[in-house]
């Protein structure tokens, strides 16, 4: 019984650490504009905000960065390993296998 309980706790800990959280964007009056599921959400810059999500792909947890617009729509999917804020309509991104 003790082993089963320990295994269950470890399994729950694994899934909770690999899960996205719900974030809410609000306006200056505190009104909720939209919600997004992500591991992290960064500040808006040039009308875009970086997000980091964890998704299950081919039975494997995959972490990636992408971008949402001010309506909360994912406009650039979370496929990048590294991403910077948009400035003047451009942003630096990188993937492990891109070689740069």
Secondary structure in CASP SS format (residue, H / E / C, confidence):
PFRMAT SS
TARGET T0000
AUTHOR 0000-0000-0000
METHOD secondary structure of the structure
MODEL  1
X C 1.00
X H 1.00
X H 1.00
X H 1.00
X H 1.00
X H 1.00
X H 1.00
X H 1.00
X H 1.00
X H 1.00
X H 1.00
X H 1.00
X H 1.00
X H 1.00
X H 1.00
X H 1.00
X H 1.00
X C 1.00
X C 1.00
X C 1.00
X E 1.00
X E 1.00
X E 1.00
X E 1.00
X E 1.00
X E 1.00
X C 1.00
X C 1.00
X C 1.00
X C 1.00
X C 1.00
X E 1.00
X E 1.00
X E 1.00
X E 1.00
X E 1.00
X E 1.00
X E 1.00
X C 1.00
X E 1.00
X E 1.00
X E 1.00
X E 1.00
X E 1.00
X E 1.00
X C 1.00
X C 1.00
X E 1.00
X E 1.00
X E 1.00
X E 1.00
X E 1.00
X E 1.00
X E 1.00
X E 1.00
X E 1.00
X E 1.00
X C 1.00
X C 1.00
X E 1.00
X E 1.00
X E 1.00
X E 1.00
X E 1.00
X E 1.00
X E 1.00
X E 1.00
X E 1.00
X E 1.00
X C 1.00
X C 1.00
X C 1.00
X C 1.00
X E 1.00
X E 1.00
X E 1.00
X E 1.00
X E 1.00
X E 1.00
X E 1.00
X C 1.00
X E 1.00
X E 1.00
X C 1.00
X C 1.00
X C 1.00
X E 1.00
X C 1.00
X C 1.00
X E 1.00
X C 1.00
X C 1.00
X E 1.00
X E 1.00
X C 1.00
X H 1.00
X H 1.00
X H 1.00
X C 1.00
X C 1.00
END
